[in-house]
Amino acid sequence: MASKKATSLSTDPYKGVRDFYPEEQAELNYILSVWRSVCEKFGYQEYHASILEPTELYHGKTSEEIVNEQTYNFKDRGDRDVTLRPEMTPSVARMVAAKRKELQFPLRWYSIPNVFRYERPQRGRLREHWQLNADLFGVSNLEAEVEIVSLAYSLMLQFGAEVDTFAIKVNSRRAVNELFASYNLSPVQQKQLRLLIDKKDKLKDFEAQVEALVGSPFSFPTTAPKDVVEIISKLKAIGIENVLYDSSLMRGFDYYTGIVFEVFDTDPQNPRSLFGGGRYDELLSIFGVDPVPTVGIAMGDVTARDFLETHNLLPEPSSKTKLFLATLSSEFVPDAQRLGATLRLKGLTVAVNLTDRKIGDQLKYADKLRIPHVIVIGADEVGSGSYKLKELKTGAEKTVTSEGIIEALA
């Protein structure tokens, strides 16, 4: 009987998501470390929530495009409608609403979740990404917007960006709603118009679609509303000069109620919105509690990395392992393991050779992994307790004791 030809599983990841090999993971870790560092400098505390949420959480408040076209929905074994979170704001609103009377306001929280959207994969957009969310709850005046935009500005500087490589565009959703009302648009038409404007750069017939919806020629205001003028003035007073009014800036989410903003790359190679945020004062009311004034920001790792790559700001690859212990033969591996264990207890990151490779091959291995220092262990080193510490980049050597290793590499 002829055997069936074995079929192999594909090694490709699911479309629109990424595998993170060590170098890619190191880049992601760098981005996440900057996010954490800046948020905590502003006094924000980290929180987290499950990746699974009831589907109903997103209806009516998240963008219709996301809910209807981009969410990953399924029925669980209890016949409940469940969604992989497409964004974090509804989750944090739920958490705050659950303990509203116990929390101390103003509340400064941040999180770095992975989020899922069924989008067409392209530059800057994937189906899964990591996203910084930082939210300030409980401040109703513009000082909250000033803090959140300042946080956004500080994120860019912490990544090494020059001020002229990015611009912060600001608009007022309150003013937008008043403009739409002047055209006598129904709530449904207003939502449709917001979506059109939010996608205007992708639409070839944008003006025709808008005129068909509005019923007459439509124009954006040329004068900034009062709250936009005020926030730009406040930001410039603290040294943030690259902020400007954009009357067509919309932000796609339905829950925004006041100032909205986005940060744009000014390089023609990457002329896109990097991230943004705004005020949403009414979202908690969907949970049957009194609303809490809130301003938030969200920044994704994909657009962040695109910006860093465009402007040559990605850090040079390096290793967290500071020392490699090579062995002249396999009989000295236990000695190397004992020394490695001692050094790790004192805080040093150490990798030990476990193979019978020649010394030259062991050194090449350490160099390819970007481990900066090597010690070779043989009979002389075991007998004397004295070691030659070699820096691979320069070839420089020094003789040290085990204590001296710690001092030299601390």
N, C-alpha and C positions, 0 to 999 in steps of 0.2 A: 504493500500500500504506500503510495507516494506521500511523503510528509508535506504538510503545508509550510510554505515559506514564512519564516518568522517576520513579523512586522515590528519595527522599532518605534517607540514613542518619540515624538519630536522633542528636541532640546530647547526649542524656542519658548520664551515666556508667553503668557497670554497677551494678546494684542493690546498695545497701549499702556503696558506696565513695564517695569524695569527689573532686571537682576542687578544687584549691587555687589560686584566683586570688590576685593579689599580696597583698590584705589578709588573706585566710585564711592564706596562706603565712606572712605576718608574724606572725600569732597563733601558728601552729604553731612557728615559729622561736623565738618567745619562750618557749614551754613547754619546748622542747628545750634552750634555753640555760640555763634554770633547772636542769633536770635535770643537765646537764653541770657547771655551776658547783658545785652542792651535792655531787655525787659526788666531784669532784676536790678539794674542800675536805676531804673525809674520806680522801683518799689513794687513791681508786679509779682504775684505769687502764682506758681504753676498748679494747674488742675488737669484732670483728664476725665473722659467718659467713654462708654462702650462704642464700638464701631457700629453697632446695631441700634436702630431706633424704630419706633412705630411709624409706619408710613404717613399716618395722619398728621404727624408733627410738621411736615413740610408743606402740606396743602394750604394754600391761601396766603402764605407769608414768604415762602421761597419763590424765586423766579419761576414762572409757568414753564418756560423752556426747560429748566432743569428738572422740574417735577414731572412733566409730561414726556420728555424726550431723553433725559440724561441720567435718571436714577436707576440704580440696580435694585429692583423690587422682587420679593418672593413671598410665598406662604410658608410659615414654619409648620411644625408637626401639630401645633395646636390650632391651625387654620387662621393664624394671625398674619396681617399684612406687615411685612418688615422691610426696611430699607437700609442699605449700606450708606452711611452718612455722606451726602454730597457737599456739606459745609458744616461748620461747627457752631454757628451763631444760634440756631434753634436749640441745640443741646445745652449750651451754657445758659440760655434764657430759661430753659426748663429747670436746670439745677438751681439757679438763683430763685426762681419762683417757688421751688420746693422748700427752701429754707429762708425765705425772704425776711421773716421776723427775727431770725437768729443771727443774721449776718451783720457785720459792721460796715456801714457805708461812710464815705465812698469806698467802693470795692475795686481793687486793681487785680485782675486775673489774666493769666496767659496760658495757652496750651499749644502743643505742636502735634496735632493729629494727622493721620493719613486719611484722605478723603477720596471718594470715588464718583466719577461722572462718565457716563457712556457718551463720549465725544469722539469726533474724528481726530485721531492722533495727528499732530502737526507740531511745528516748532513752537514751543511755549505752552503746548496743551497736550496732556496725556490723560489716560483714564484713571490713573491713580497718582497722587502726589502728596507730598508732605506740606503742611501749611501752618504758618504761625498765625495764631489768633490772639490779639490782646484787646481787652475791653475794660473801660472805665465806667462803672455803674454808680449812679447817685449824684451826678453833678449836672445841673440843668443849664448853666451858663457857658459861654464860649471858651472859658478857660479849659474845659474838658477837651474841646477840639484842638486848642493850642497844644495841650500836652500830647495828644495822640499824634498830631502832625509832627511835633517835635521828636516823638519816638521814631516815626517813620524816617525823618531826616537823619537822626542819629544812627539808625540801622544802616543807611547808605554810607555814611561817613565811616562807620566801624568796618564796613567791607572794603574800605580804601577808596571809595568813589570821590572824585573831584566834584565840586559843586556844579560846575558847568556841564557835567555829563548826565545830569538828570534834572527834571523839572516837576514841580508839584502843582497840579491843576485843581482848582477849587470851584464848586458850584453850590447852589442851594436848592434842595428838592422842594422846599416850601415855596420858593419863588417859581419853580418849574410848575408846581401844581396850580399856582395862581395864574400863570401864563396859559396853561391848558384850559382852565376854567373860563378864561376870556374868549376862547373859541367855542364856548358852549358844548364842550365834549362830555359825553357820558363817562362814568367811571370805567366802563369797559373800553371805550375809545381812548381814554387817557392812558390806560395800561398798555394798549396796543401801540400808542404813539411813543411811550417810554421805551418799549422794546425795539421799535424801529430806530429811534435815535441812538440807543445803546449799540446797535449793530450798523450804524450808518457807514462806517469805513469799509464794511464788507459788501454793501449793496450798491450796484451800479445805477439802479433807478431809484435811489433814495428819495429824491425830491418828488418824483412822480407818485411814489407810494404814499408819502406824507400828504401831498395835496389831495389824493384820492380819499384818504382817511378823514382829513380835516374839512374838505369841501371848499377850500380856498387856499391861496398861497400862504405859506407858513414861513416865518422868519424868527431867528433867535434874537433875544434882546442884546443890545450893545452896551448897556450900562449895568454895572454890577449892582446886585441888591445889597441892602444895608448890612446884612450879616456877613456877606462875603467881603465887603470893604473892611468891616471891622476885624475879621479874622486875619486878613492879609496884613493889616496894620499891626496887629498884635504880634504876628509872626516876624515881621520885619523888625519890630522893636527888640526882639531877642536874637537878631542876627540871621534869620532865615530869609534870604533875599530871593531865592529861585522859586517863588510861588506866584501864580497868576490865575486870573479869572478865565474860565472856559464855560460859556453859557450852554454849550451842547453836552457837557459832561453829565452823565446820567446815573451810572451804576445800575446794574440790572435787577437787584433784589427789590422786592415790593415793600420791605419793611422800613426803608429809610424815610426819615421825617424832616431832616434839617440839612446841615452842611454835609456834602459828600466831597471826596477828594481822590485823586489817583496820582501815582508817581510814574513818570514816563522817562524812558531812555531817550536821550537826545541824539544818540549816534544813528546815522542813516542806515547802518547795517542791522540795527535792532530797534526800529522805530515803533515801539509798542508800549502799552501800559504794563508796568511791572507788578503793581499791586495797589490797593487802595482801601478805603473805608468810609465811615461816616456815622451820622447820628441816627439811632433808632430808639425812640422814646416809648413806643406803644407795644413792643413785642411781648412783654410779659403779660399783658392783659389777656392774651389768648388762653392763659392758664387760670383765669378767674381770680387774679390777684391785682392789686393796684399797680399801675405801670411804674417803672423806674427809668429815669432819664439815663441814656447810655450812649457812649461813643465807642466805636471799635475799629480795628484794623485787621486785615488779613493779607499775608504775603506767602506765595508758593515757592517751593524749592526749585521748580523747573525754570520759571522766569528769572529767579535770583541767579541761578547758575548761568543762564544765557547772558545776563548782564555781566557777570564776573568774567566769563569767557570772552565776550566782546571787548571788554576793557582790560584784558590781561591781568585780572585781579585774583585768579585762582592761585592758592598757595602751592609752592613746590611740593611734590610728593615726598613724604618722609616716613620714618618708622618710629613707632612708640617704643620699640625694643631698643634699648641702649647698648646691649652687650651680647655678643655671641661667643659661647664657649666651645671651641673646636678641640678635637682630641687626636693625638698621634696615632692611636689605634683604638679598637673597640674595648680593650681592657680598661681604658681610662674613662669610659663613659660614666660608671658609677661615681668616680671622683668628681667629674664635672657636674653631675647631678647634685652631689652634696654641696659643692661650692655654689651652684646656682640657687639651691634652696636657702642657703645662708644669706646670700645677697638679696633675694626676693623678700625675705623677712625684714630686711633693713630698707626696703622701699625701691630697690632697683629692678628694672624690667630686663629679664635675661632669658635667652633661648639657648638650649643645649643641643649639640650634635648627637644624634642617636644612630648614625649610620657608620658604615665602614669605608666611606669615601676618603680619597687622598686629601691631604691638607689643602692643596691648591684648589680642589673642587669645593671644599668646605668654605674657603675664603670667597670664591666666586659666588657661592650660594648666599652668603651673608651680604655681599656687596649688591647683588641683585635685589635683595629684600631691603636695601638701604639701611642696614644695621650699621651704625657708625664705628663701633669698636669691637675688637676681637681679642681673645686670649686663647692661646694654644696650650693644652694641658697634656703633659707627658710625665715620665718618671722623675725628671729633675724638678718639675713644678710641684708634684705630689710630695716629694721628699723634703723640699726646702720651704714650701709654703710661700714661695716668691714667684711672681708672675710677670710676664711681659705684656703690657697693655698696648695694643696697636690701634692707631686711628687709620681706618682704611682709606679715607680720602687723601691724606697727606703721606701716609707711610710712617709717620712719627711713632716712636716707641718709648715707653718708660717702664722701669721695673718697680713693681708695687707689691705690697702685701694685700691680703683680703680686705683689711681695713682701708688701705690705700686706694683700692678699687672704688670704694664708696666715695671717698674724698675727691678722687679724680673725676668721677662721673656725676656727682651730685649737682 
